[in-house]
Amino acid sequence: MRTTICGKAGTGKSAGELVAAYYHIQFVSSGNYFRDIATRMGITPAKLEVLAQTDPQYDQEIDARTIRFGAENQNLVFDGRLAWYFIEDTFKVLLTCDFPVRIQRVADREKLSYGEAQVLTVEREYLQRERYLALYHIEKFDDEKNFDLVIDTTSISREAVAEKIRNGWLDHVSKGVTR
């Protein structure tokens, strides 16, 4: 199984952990790569997001790690906004979710108020969009045409998302479709 999962903050990409556990394969998140860099530098991920806006080395490090991991592993579930772009021959999954639900999930995860989570998420997504456009000429990283399966996670559980990914992958494989 080679699956990449994409989605904005709060869409439920961590459901990939359940998929990976089901198949006894490794789950990796480019968000963890980003947080690792911030920790190493002794700054918050939000501060790193601002630094990355003017210095491409941070994105390039994450991209190189993503490409290397994809090349070295035949079985993987990789969560990352651009994993579909950097890792070849994967079942590409896009998760979507209504904005208020995404913001509440971010608020809960980050232990922020709804308003703080909204400001943080909107700013983070704006900066990411600008970087992806400048570095890769990708205007909309979550354009549905780039994906094999799109799941709206607004009103379904993490377990239901994982099941939809597993079933979608099985259907994908049974059709012999490759990208």
PyMOL commands that place a pseudoatom at each C-alpha (Angstrom):
pseudoatom trace, name=CA, resn=MET, resi=1, chain=A, elem=C, hetatm=0, pos=[0.000, 0.000, 0.000]
pseudoatom trace, name=CA, resn=ARG, resi=2, chain=A, elem=C, hetatm=0, pos=[1.346, 3.395, -1.060]
pseudoatom trace, name=CA, resn=THR, resi=3, chain=A, elem=C, hetatm=0, pos=[-1.043, 6.137, -0.028]
pseudoatom trace, name=CA, resn=THR, resi=4, chain=A, elem=C, hetatm=0, pos=[-0.652, 9.877, 0.294]
pseudoatom trace, name=CA, resn=ILE, resi=5, chain=A, elem=C, hetatm=0, pos=[-3.208, 11.893, 2.222]
pseudoatom trace, name=CA, resn=CYS, resi=6, chain=A, elem=C, hetatm=0, pos=[-3.692, 15.596, 1.642]
pseudoatom trace, name=CA, resn=GLY, resi=7, chain=A, elem=C, hetatm=0, pos=[-5.941, 18.151, 3.274]
pseudoatom trace, name=CA, resn=LYS, resi=8, chain=A, elem=C, hetatm=0, pos=[-6.013, 21.470, 5.025]
pseudoatom trace, name=CA, resn=ALA, resi=9, chain=A, elem=C, hetatm=0, pos=[-5.545, 21.788, 8.778]
pseudoatom trace, name=CA, resn=GLY, resi=10, chain=A, elem=C, hetatm=0, pos=[-8.286, 20.045, 10.719]
pseudoatom trace, name=CA, resn=THR, resi=11, chain=A, elem=C, hetatm=0, pos=[-9.529, 17.807, 7.905]
pseudoatom trace, name=CA, resn=GLY, resi=12, chain=A, elem=C, hetatm=0, pos=[-8.519, 14.625, 9.736]
pseudoatom trace, name=CA, resn=LYS, resi=13, chain=A, elem=C, hetatm=0, pos=[-5.329, 13.549, 7.990]
pseudoatom trace, name=CA, resn=SER, resi=14, chain=A, elem=C, hetatm=0, pos=[-4.312, 11.707, 11.141]
pseudoatom trace, name=CA, resn=ALA, resi=15, chain=A, elem=C, hetatm=0, pos=[-6.836, 9.027, 10.121]
pseudoatom trace, name=CA, resn=GLY, resi=16, chain=A, elem=C, hetatm=0, pos=[-3.883, 7.832, 8.072]
pseudoatom trace, name=CA, resn=GLU, resi=17, chain=A, elem=C, hetatm=0, pos=[-2.397, 6.541, 11.332]
pseudoatom trace, name=CA, resn=LEU, resi=18, chain=A, elem=C, hetatm=0, pos=[-5.313, 4.107, 11.588]
pseudoatom trace, name=CA, resn=VAL, resi=19, chain=A, elem=C, hetatm=0, pos=[-4.871, 2.993, 7.980]
pseudoatom trace, name=CA, resn=ALA, resi=20, chain=A, elem=C, hetatm=0, pos=[-1.156, 2.410, 8.520]
pseudoatom trace, name=CA, resn=ALA, resi=21, chain=A, elem=C, hetatm=0, pos=[-1.786, 0.494, 11.753]
pseudoatom trace, name=CA, resn=TYR, resi=22, chain=A, elem=C, hetatm=0, pos=[-4.369, -1.685, 10.006]
pseudoatom trace, name=CA, resn=TYR, resi=23, chain=A, elem=C, hetatm=0, pos=[-1.796, -2.703, 7.368]
pseudoatom trace, name=CA, resn=HIS, resi=24, chain=A, elem=C, hetatm=0, pos=[1.148, -2.733, 9.814]
pseudoatom trace, name=CA, resn=ILE, resi=25, chain=A, elem=C, hetatm=0, pos=[3.050, -0.140, 7.809]
pseudoatom trace, name=CA, resn=GLN, resi=26, chain=A, elem=C, hetatm=0, pos=[4.664, 3.151, 8.661]
pseudoatom trace, name=CA, resn=PHE, resi=27, chain=A, elem=C, hetatm=0, pos=[2.705, 6.397, 8.906]
pseudoatom trace, name=CA, resn=VAL, resi=28, chain=A, elem=C, hetatm=0, pos=[4.633, 9.602, 8.304]
pseudoatom trace, name=CA, resn=SER, resi=29, chain=A, elem=C, hetatm=0, pos=[3.466, 13.198, 8.465]
pseudoatom trace, name=CA, resn=SER, resi=30, chain=A, elem=C, hetatm=0, pos=[5.254, 16.092, 6.807]
pseudoatom trace, name=CA, resn=GLY, resi=31, chain=A, elem=C, hetatm=0, pos=[3.753, 18.199, 9.600]
pseudoatom trace, name=CA, resn=ASN, resi=32, chain=A, elem=C, hetatm=0, pos=[5.978, 16.270, 11.989]
pseudoatom trace, name=CA, resn=TYR, resi=33, chain=A, elem=C, hetatm=0, pos=[8.962, 17.115, 9.793]
pseudoatom trace, name=CA, resn=PHE, resi=34, chain=A, elem=C, hetatm=0, pos=[7.964, 20.787, 10.044]
pseudoatom trace, name=CA, resn=ARG, resi=35, chain=A, elem=C, hetatm=0, pos=[7.537, 20.616, 13.838]
pseudoatom trace, name=CA, resn=ASP, resi=36, chain=A, elem=C, hetatm=0, pos=[10.909, 18.814, 14.125]
pseudoatom trace, name=CA, resn=ILE, resi=37, chain=A, elem=C, hetatm=0, pos=[12.620, 21.725, 12.377]
pseudoatom trace, name=CA, resn=ALA, resi=38, chain=A, elem=C, hetatm=0, pos=[10.860, 24.264, 14.607]
pseudoatom trace, name=CA, resn=THR, resi=39, chain=A, elem=C, hetatm=0, pos=[11.846, 22.324, 17.741]
pseudoatom trace, name=CA, resn=ARG, resi=40, chain=A, elem=C, hetatm=0, pos=[15.433, 22.014, 16.557]
pseudoatom trace, name=CA, resn=MET, resi=41, chain=A, elem=C, hetatm=0, pos=[15.495, 25.797, 16.049]
pseudoatom trace, name=CA, resn=GLY, resi=42, chain=A, elem=C, hetatm=0, pos=[13.768, 26.486, 19.390]
pseudoatom trace, name=CA, resn=ILE, resi=43, chain=A, elem=C, hetatm=0, pos=[10.835, 28.315, 17.793]
pseudoatom trace, name=CA, resn=THR, resi=44, chain=A, elem=C, hetatm=0, pos=[7.124, 27.697, 17.299]
pseudoatom trace, name=CA, resn=PRO, resi=45, chain=A, elem=C, hetatm=0, pos=[5.782, 26.204, 14.078]
pseudoatom trace, name=CA, resn=ALA, resi=46, chain=A, elem=C, hetatm=0, pos=[3.966, 29.522, 13.489]
pseudoatom trace, name=CA, resn=LYS, resi=47, chain=A, elem=C, hetatm=0, pos=[7.290, 31.390, 13.628]
pseudoatom trace, name=CA, resn=LEU, resi=48, chain=A, elem=C, hetatm=0, pos=[8.864, 28.841, 11.283]
pseudoatom trace, name=CA, resn=GLU, resi=49, chain=A, elem=C, hetatm=0, pos=[5.955, 29.372, 8.880]
pseudoatom trace, name=CA, resn=VAL, resi=50, chain=A, elem=C, hetatm=0, pos=[6.904, 33.067, 8.718]
pseudoatom trace, name=CA, resn=LEU, resi=51, chain=A, elem=C, hetatm=0, pos=[10.617, 32.293, 8.252]
pseudoatom trace, name=CA, resn=ALA, resi=52, chain=A, elem=C, hetatm=0, pos=[9.823, 29.785, 5.509]
pseudoatom trace, name=CA, resn=GLN, resi=53, chain=A, elem=C, hetatm=0, pos=[8.084, 32.541, 3.604]
pseudoatom trace, name=CA, resn=THR, resi=54, chain=A, elem=C, hetatm=0, pos=[11.424, 34.179, 2.775]
pseudoatom trace, name=CA, resn=ASP, resi=55, chain=A, elem=C, hetatm=0, pos=[13.812, 31.234, 3.052]
pseudoatom trace, name=CA, resn=PRO, resi=56, chain=A, elem=C, hetatm=0, pos=[13.043, 28.113, 0.998]
pseudoatom trace, name=CA, resn=GLN, resi=57, chain=A, elem=C, hetatm=0, pos=[15.549, 25.924, 2.874]
pseudoatom trace, name=CA, resn=TYR, resi=58, chain=A, elem=C, hetatm=0, pos=[12.882, 24.733, 5.320]
pseudoatom trace, name=CA, resn=ASP, resi=59, chain=A, elem=C, hetatm=0, pos=[10.467, 23.583, 2.637]
pseudoatom trace, name=CA, resn=GLN, resi=60, chain=A, elem=C, hetatm=0, pos=[13.350, 22.095, 0.671]
pseudoatom trace, name=CA, resn=GLU, resi=61, chain=A, elem=C, hetatm=0, pos=[14.431, 20.049, 3.694]
pseudoatom trace, name=CA, resn=ILE, resi=62, chain=A, elem=C, hetatm=0, pos=[10.906, 18.718, 4.180]
pseudoatom trace, name=CA, resn=ASP, resi=63, chain=A, elem=C, hetatm=0, pos=[10.555, 18.011, 0.460]
pseudoatom trace, name=CA, resn=ALA, resi=64, chain=A, elem=C, hetatm=0, pos=[13.862, 16.135, 0.332]
pseudoatom trace, name=CA, resn=ARG, resi=65, chain=A, elem=C, hetatm=0, pos=[12.887, 14.014, 3.344]
pseudoatom trace, name=CA, resn=THR, resi=66, chain=A, elem=C, hetatm=0, pos=[9.495, 13.306, 1.762]
pseudoatom trace, name=CA, resn=ILE, resi=67, chain=A, elem=C, hetatm=0, pos=[11.003, 12.302, -1.584]
pseudoatom trace, name=CA, resn=ARG, resi=68, chain=A, elem=C, hetatm=0, pos=[13.617, 10.119, 0.113]
pseudoatom trace, name=CA, resn=PHE, resi=69, chain=A, elem=C, hetatm=0, pos=[11.037, 8.378, 2.280]
pseudoatom trace, name=CA, resn=GLY, resi=70, chain=A, elem=C, hetatm=0, pos=[8.825, 7.712, -0.742]
pseudoatom trace, name=CA, resn=ALA, resi=71, chain=A, elem=C, hetatm=0, pos=[11.748, 6.307, -2.724]
pseudoatom trace, name=CA, resn=GLU, resi=72, chain=A, elem=C, hetatm=0, pos=[12.934, 4.052, 0.104]
pseudoatom trace, name=CA, resn=ASN, resi=73, chain=A, elem=C, hetatm=0, pos=[9.567, 2.592, 1.178]
pseudoatom trace, name=CA, resn=GLN, resi=74, chain=A, elem=C, hetatm=0, pos=[7.207, 0.474, -0.886]
pseudoatom trace, name=CA, resn=ASN, resi=75, chain=A, elem=C, hetatm=0, pos=[4.481, 0.446, 1.767]
pseudoatom trace, name=CA, resn=LEU, resi=76, chain=A, elem=C, hetatm=0, pos=[3.560, 3.762, 3.316]
pseudoatom trace, name=CA, resn=VAL, resi=77, chain=A, elem=C, hetatm=0, pos=[0.835, 6.105, 4.387]
pseudoatom trace, name=CA, resn=PHE, resi=78, chain=A, elem=C, hetatm=0, pos=[2.126, 9.655, 4.134]
pseudoatom trace, name=CA, resn=ASP, resi=79, chain=A, elem=C, hetatm=0, pos=[0.199, 12.701, 5.331]
pseudoatom trace, name=CA, resn=GLY, resi=80, chain=A, elem=C, hetatm=0, pos=[1.315, 15.926, 3.736]
pseudoatom trace, name=CA, resn=ARG, resi=81, chain=A, elem=C, hetatm=0, pos=[-0.189, 18.734, 1.729]
pseudoatom trace, name=CA, resn=LEU, resi=82, chain=A, elem=C, hetatm=0, pos=[2.265, 18.115, -1.109]
pseudoatom trace, name=CA, resn=ALA, resi=83, chain=A, elem=C, hetatm=0, pos=[3.001, 14.405, -0.561]
pseudoatom trace, name=CA, resn=TRP, resi=84, chain=A, elem=C, hetatm=0, pos=[0.873, 13.574, -3.635]
pseudoatom trace, name=CA, resn=TYR, resi=85, chain=A, elem=C, hetatm=0, pos=[3.220, 15.814, -5.642]
pseudoatom trace, name=CA, resn=PHE, resi=86, chain=A, elem=C, hetatm=0, pos=[6.514, 14.447, -4.302]
pseudoatom trace, name=CA, resn=ILE, resi=87, chain=A, elem=C, hetatm=0, pos=[5.878, 10.720, -3.855]
pseudoatom trace, name=CA, resn=GLU, resi=88, chain=A, elem=C, hetatm=0, pos=[5.293, 8.801, -7.065]
pseudoatom trace, name=CA, resn=ASP, resi=89, chain=A, elem=C, hetatm=0, pos=[2.897, 5.928, -7.652]
pseudoatom trace, name=CA, resn=THR, resi=90, chain=A, elem=C, hetatm=0, pos=[0.566, 6.431, -4.731]
pseudoatom trace, name=CA, resn=PHE, resi=91, chain=A, elem=C, hetatm=0, pos=[-3.140, 6.229, -4.120]
pseudoatom trace, name=CA, resn=LYS, resi=92, chain=A, elem=C, hetatm=0, pos=[-3.862, 9.927, -3.646]
pseudoatom trace, name=CA, resn=VAL, resi=93, chain=A, elem=C, hetatm=0, pos=[-6.495, 10.884, -1.062]
pseudoatom trace, name=CA, resn=LEU, resi=94, chain=A, elem=C, hetatm=0, pos=[-7.843, 14.375, -0.426]
pseudoatom trace, name=CA, resn=LEU, resi=95, chain=A, elem=C, hetatm=0, pos=[-9.711, 15.120, 2.784]
pseudoatom trace, name=CA, resn=THR, resi=96, chain=A, elem=C, hetatm=0, pos=[-12.068, 18.079, 2.905]
pseudoatom trace, name=CA, resn=CYS, resi=97, chain=A, elem=C, hetatm=0, pos=[-14.113, 19.518, 5.749]
pseudoatom trace, name=CA, resn=ASP, resi=98, chain=A, elem=C, hetatm=0, pos=[-16.354, 22.509, 6.411]
pseudoatom trace, name=CA, resn=PHE, resi=99, chain=A, elem=C, hetatm=0, pos=[-14.384, 25.520, 7.675]
pseudoatom trace, name=CA, resn=PRO, resi=100, chain=A, elem=C, hetatm=0, pos=[-16.021, 25.906, 11.130]
pseudoatom trace, name=CA, resn=VAL, resi=101, chain=A, elem=C, hetatm=0, pos=[-15.482, 22.222, 11.911]
pseudoatom trace, name=CA, resn=ARG, resi=102, chain=A, elem=C, hetatm=0, pos=[-11.849, 22.398, 10.794]
pseudoatom trace, name=CA, resn=ILE, resi=103, chain=A, elem=C, hetatm=0, pos=[-11.257, 25.429, 13.007]
pseudoatom trace, name=CA, resn=GLN, resi=104, chain=A, elem=C, hetatm=0, pos=[-12.851, 23.744, 16.025]
pseudoatom trace, name=CA, resn=ARG, resi=105, chain=A, elem=C, hetatm=0, pos=[-10.654, 20.670, 15.482]
pseudoatom trace, name=CA, resn=VAL, resi=106, chain=A, elem=C, hetatm=0, pos=[-7.541, 22.870, 15.309]
pseudoatom trace, name=CA, resn=ALA, resi=107, chain=A, elem=C, hetatm=0, pos=[-8.654, 24.736, 18.446]
pseudoatom trace, name=CA, resn=ASP, resi=108, chain=A, elem=C, hetatm=0, pos=[-9.129, 21.459, 20.314]
pseudoatom trace, name=CA, resn=ARG, resi=109, chain=A, elem=C, hetatm=0, pos=[-5.826, 19.994, 19.107]
pseudoatom trace, name=CA, resn=GLU, resi=110, chain=A, elem=C, hetatm=0, pos=[-3.757, 23.126, 19.785]
pseudoatom trace, name=CA, resn=LYS, resi=111, chain=A, elem=C, hetatm=0, pos=[-5.651, 24.044, 22.981]
pseudoatom trace, name=CA, resn=LEU, resi=112, chain=A, elem=C, hetatm=0, pos=[-6.660, 27.437, 21.587]
pseudoatom trace, name=CA, resn=SER, resi=113, chain=A, elem=C, hetatm=0, pos=[-9.857, 29.427, 21.560]
pseudoatom trace, name=CA, resn=TYR, resi=114, chain=A, elem=C, hetatm=0, pos=[-11.914, 29.165, 18.387]
pseudoatom trace, name=CA, resn=GLY, resi=115, chain=A, elem=C, hetatm=0, pos=[-10.922, 32.730, 17.438]
pseudoatom trace, name=CA, resn=GLU, resi=116, chain=A, elem=C, hetatm=0, pos=[-7.223, 32.081, 17.996]
pseudoatom trace, name=CA, resn=ALA, resi=117, chain=A, elem=C, hetatm=0, pos=[-7.418, 28.893, 15.939]
pseudoatom trace, name=CA, resn=GLN, resi=118, chain=A, elem=C, hetatm=0, pos=[-9.217, 30.729, 13.145]
pseudoatom trace, name=CA, resn=VAL, resi=119, chain=A, elem=C, hetatm=0, pos=[-6.593, 33.478, 12.942]
pseudoatom trace, name=CA, resn=LEU, resi=120, chain=A, elem=C, hetatm=0, pos=[-3.728, 30.977, 13.129]
pseudoatom trace, name=CA, resn=THR, resi=121, chain=A, elem=C, hetatm=0, pos=[-5.216, 28.665, 10.503]
pseudoatom trace, name=CA, resn=VAL, resi=122, chain=A, elem=C, hetatm=0, pos=[-6.139, 31.392, 8.025]
pseudoatom trace, name=CA, resn=GLU, resi=123, chain=A, elem=C, hetatm=0, pos=[-2.670, 32.955, 8.326]
pseudoatom trace, name=CA, resn=ARG, resi=124, chain=A, elem=C, hetatm=0, pos=[-0.893, 29.592, 8.043]
pseudoatom trace, name=CA, resn=GLU, resi=125, chain=A, elem=C, hetatm=0, pos=[-2.901, 28.586, 4.979]
pseudoatom trace, name=CA, resn=TYR, resi=126, chain=A, elem=C, hetatm=0, pos=[-2.287, 31.946, 3.306]
pseudoatom trace, name=CA, resn=LEU, resi=127, chain=A, elem=C, hetatm=0, pos=[1.473, 31.626, 3.852]
pseudoatom trace, name=CA, resn=GLN, resi=128, chain=A, elem=C, hetatm=0, pos=[1.492, 28.042, 2.602]
pseudoatom trace, name=CA, resn=ARG, resi=129, chain=A, elem=C, hetatm=0, pos=[-0.439, 28.970, -0.525]
pseudoatom trace, name=CA, resn=GLU, resi=130, chain=A, elem=C, hetatm=0, pos=[2.015, 31.762, -1.285]
pseudoatom trace, name=CA, resn=ARG, resi=131, chain=A, elem=C, hetatm=0, pos=[5.013, 29.451, -0.798]
pseudoatom trace, name=CA, resn=TYR, resi=132, chain=A, elem=C, hetatm=0, pos=[3.597, 26.594, -2.857]
pseudoatom trace, name=CA, resn=LEU, resi=133, chain=A, elem=C, hetatm=0, pos=[2.858, 29.006, -5.672]
pseudoatom trace, name=CA, resn=ALA, resi=134, chain=A, elem=C, hetatm=0, pos=[6.340, 30.551, -5.552]
pseudoatom trace, name=CA, resn=LEU, resi=135, chain=A, elem=C, hetatm=0, pos=[8.280, 27.305, -5.123]
pseudoatom trace, name=CA, resn=TYR, resi=136, chain=A, elem=C, hetatm=0, pos=[6.255, 24.803, -7.167]
pseudoatom trace, name=CA, resn=HIS, resi=137, chain=A, elem=C, hetatm=0, pos=[3.787, 26.858, -9.221]
pseudoatom trace, name=CA, resn=ILE, resi=138, chain=A, elem=C, hetatm=0, pos=[0.970, 25.054, -7.432]
pseudoatom trace, name=CA, resn=GLU, resi=139, chain=A, elem=C, hetatm=0, pos=[-1.863, 27.501, -6.932]
pseudoatom trace, name=CA, resn=LYS, resi=140, chain=A, elem=C, hetatm=0, pos=[-4.277, 25.089, -5.280]
pseudoatom trace, name=CA, resn=PHE, resi=141, chain=A, elem=C, hetatm=0, pos=[-2.606, 22.120, -3.572]
pseudoatom trace, name=CA, resn=ASP, resi=142, chain=A, elem=C, hetatm=0, pos=[-6.000, 20.594, -2.839]
pseudoatom trace, name=CA, resn=ASP, resi=143, chain=A, elem=C, hetatm=0, pos=[-7.368, 20.638, -6.388]
pseudoatom trace, name=CA, resn=GLU, resi=144, chain=A, elem=C, hetatm=0, pos=[-9.592, 17.560, -6.574]
pseudoatom trace, name=CA, resn=LYS, resi=145, chain=A, elem=C, hetatm=0, pos=[-8.376, 16.683, -10.085]
pseudoatom trace, name=CA, resn=ASN, resi=146, chain=A, elem=C, hetatm=0, pos=[-5.050, 15.526, -8.562]
pseudoatom trace, name=CA, resn=PHE, resi=147, chain=A, elem=C, hetatm=0, pos=[-6.636, 12.854, -6.351]
pseudoatom trace, name=CA, resn=ASP, resi=148, chain=A, elem=C, hetatm=0, pos=[-8.019, 9.347, -6.687]
pseudoatom trace, name=CA, resn=LEU, resi=149, chain=A, elem=C, hetatm=0, pos=[-10.398, 9.703, -3.745]
pseudoatom trace, name=CA, resn=VAL, resi=150, chain=A, elem=C, hetatm=0, pos=[-11.978, 12.736, -2.064]
pseudoatom trace, name=CA, resn=ILE, resi=151, chain=A, elem=C, hetatm=0, pos=[-13.598, 12.338, 1.361]
pseudoatom trace, name=CA, resn=ASP, resi=152, chain=A, elem=C, hetatm=0, pos=[-15.613, 15.008, 3.173]
pseudoatom trace, name=CA, resn=THR, resi=153, chain=A, elem=C, hetatm=0, pos=[-14.768, 14.453, 6.851]
pseudoatom trace, name=CA, resn=THR, resi=154, chain=A, elem=C, hetatm=0, pos=[-17.106, 17.109, 8.256]
pseudoatom trace, name=CA, resn=SER, resi=155, chain=A, elem=C, hetatm=0, pos=[-19.501, 14.728, 9.953]
pseudoatom trace, name=CA, resn=ILE, resi=156, chain=A, elem=C, hetatm=0, pos=[-17.730, 11.366, 10.072]
pseudoatom trace, name=CA, resn=SER, resi=157, chain=A, elem=C, hetatm=0, pos=[-15.385, 9.848, 12.612]
pseudoatom trace, name=CA, resn=ARG, resi=158, chain=A, elem=C, hetatm=0, pos=[-11.680, 9.298, 12.211]
pseudoatom trace, name=CA, resn=GLU, resi=159, chain=A, elem=C, hetatm=0, pos=[-12.387, 5.549, 12.060]
pseudoatom trace, name=CA, resn=ALA, resi=160, chain=A, elem=C, hetatm=0, pos=[-14.934, 6.053, 9.271]
pseudoatom trace, name=CA, resn=VAL, resi=161, chain=A, elem=C, hetatm=0, pos=[-12.406, 8.134, 7.320]
pseudoatom trace, name=CA, resn=ALA, resi=162, chain=A, elem=C, hetatm=0, pos=[-9.808, 5.372, 7.705]
pseudoatom trace, name=CA, resn=GLU, resi=163, chain=A, elem=C, hetatm=0, pos=[-12.312, 2.770, 6.500]
pseudoatom trace, name=CA, resn=LYS, resi=164, chain=A, elem=C, hetatm=0, pos=[-13.184, 4.884, 3.446]
pseudoatom trace, name=CA, resn=ILE, resi=165, chain=A, elem=C, hetatm=0, pos=[-9.480, 5.205, 2.622]
pseudoatom trace, name=CA, resn=ARG, resi=166, chain=A, elem=C, hetatm=0, pos=[-8.945, 1.440, 2.969]
pseudoatom trace, name=CA, resn=ASN, resi=167, chain=A, elem=C, hetatm=0, pos=[-11.997, 0.642, 0.849]
pseudoatom trace, name=CA, resn=GLY, resi=168, chain=A, elem=C, hetatm=0, pos=[-11.032, 3.236, -1.746]
pseudoatom trace, name=CA, resn=TRP, resi=169, chain=A, elem=C, hetatm=0, pos=[-7.537, 1.816, -1.980]
pseudoatom trace, name=CA, resn=LEU, resi=170, chain=A, elem=C, hetatm=0, pos=[-8.869, -1.727, -2.405]
pseudoatom trace, name=CA, resn=ASP, resi=171, chain=A, elem=C, hetatm=0, pos=[-11.203, -0.535, -5.163]
pseudoatom trace, name=CA, resn=HIS, resi=172, chain=A, elem=C, hetatm=0, pos=[-8.328, 1.379, -6.767]
pseudoatom trace, name=CA, resn=VAL, resi=173, chain=A, elem=C, hetatm=0, pos=[-6.057, -1.682, -6.721]
pseudoatom trace, name=CA, resn=SER, resi=174, chain=A, elem=C, hetatm=0, pos=[-8.776, -4.008, -8.030]
pseudoatom trace, name=CA, resn=LYS, resi=175, chain=A, elem=C, hetatm=0, pos=[-9.164, -1.761, -11.066]
pseudoatom trace, name=CA, resn=GLY, resi=176, chain=A, elem=C, hetatm=0, pos=[-5.408, -1.835, -11.676]
pseudoatom trace, name=CA, resn=VAL, resi=177, chain=A, elem=C, hetatm=0, pos=[-5.250, 1.939, -11.797]
pseudoatom trace, name=CA, resn=THR, resi=178, chain=A, elem=C, hetatm=0, pos=[-1.864, 3.579, -11.412]
pseudoatom trace, name=CA, resn=ARG, resi=179, chain=A, elem=C, hetatm=0, pos=[-0.838, 7.227, -11.551]
for i in range(1, 179): cmd.bond("trace and resi %d" % i, "trace and resi %d" % (i + 1))
show_as sticks, trace
zoom trace
